[in-house]
Amino acid sequence: MDITTKNVLNFEEAVEYTGMKASYLYKLTSTGKIPHYKPYGKMIFFRREELEDFLTRKADLKLAKKG
């Protein structure tokens, strides 16, 4: 299944979807700076919609600082 149509992404899919390095995405999850879910205690999942909101919010903050 194409990751752009899935609602829930695993960690590896989220890395591919966002274009972030795995270590940076893990750091964001461990510090609670990005929404994520660990229903089984170990595996990390993300809602694609929340990833999009996170990425957009970061872009909006950069634009606001420039303006």
Buried (B, 14 or more C-beta within 10 A) or exposed (E): EEEEEEEEBEBEBBBEBBEBEEEEBBEBBEEEEBBBEEEEEEEBBBBBEBBEEBBEEEEEEEEEEEE
